[in-house]
Amino acid sequence: MLEQLQLLVRSGAGLMSLESHDEARAIAIVRKAAEEMQVPLFEWSITTGLEQTFPAQTGTGASAGKAEQALAHVMLRNFTTGFYVFK
């Protein structure tokens, strides 16, 4: 699955949806892809808000709660290459 994900990103796929019964494994694969491709990884959850988790863990200003602030952050980045995980 890692190679397929990387191929989709390299081919210019703008949005991907990954559904899994094993959330931890799915997130581990996305993290591995971000590390190997050297692109930023952002993770959002309703309890933590949006945080950049790779290459360094930093806040984004998108606080916990509703996803609107996190989606606004994505728009401000003009869809530059990166992984965004919404849990």
PyMOL commands that set and color helices and strands:
alter all, ss='L'
color gray80, all
select helices_A, chain A and resi 2-10+23-37+68-76
alter helices_A, ss='H'
color red, helices_A
select strands_A, chain A and resi 41-45+49-54+58-59+83-86
alter strands_A, ss='S'
color yellow, strands_A
deselect
rebuild
show_as cartoon
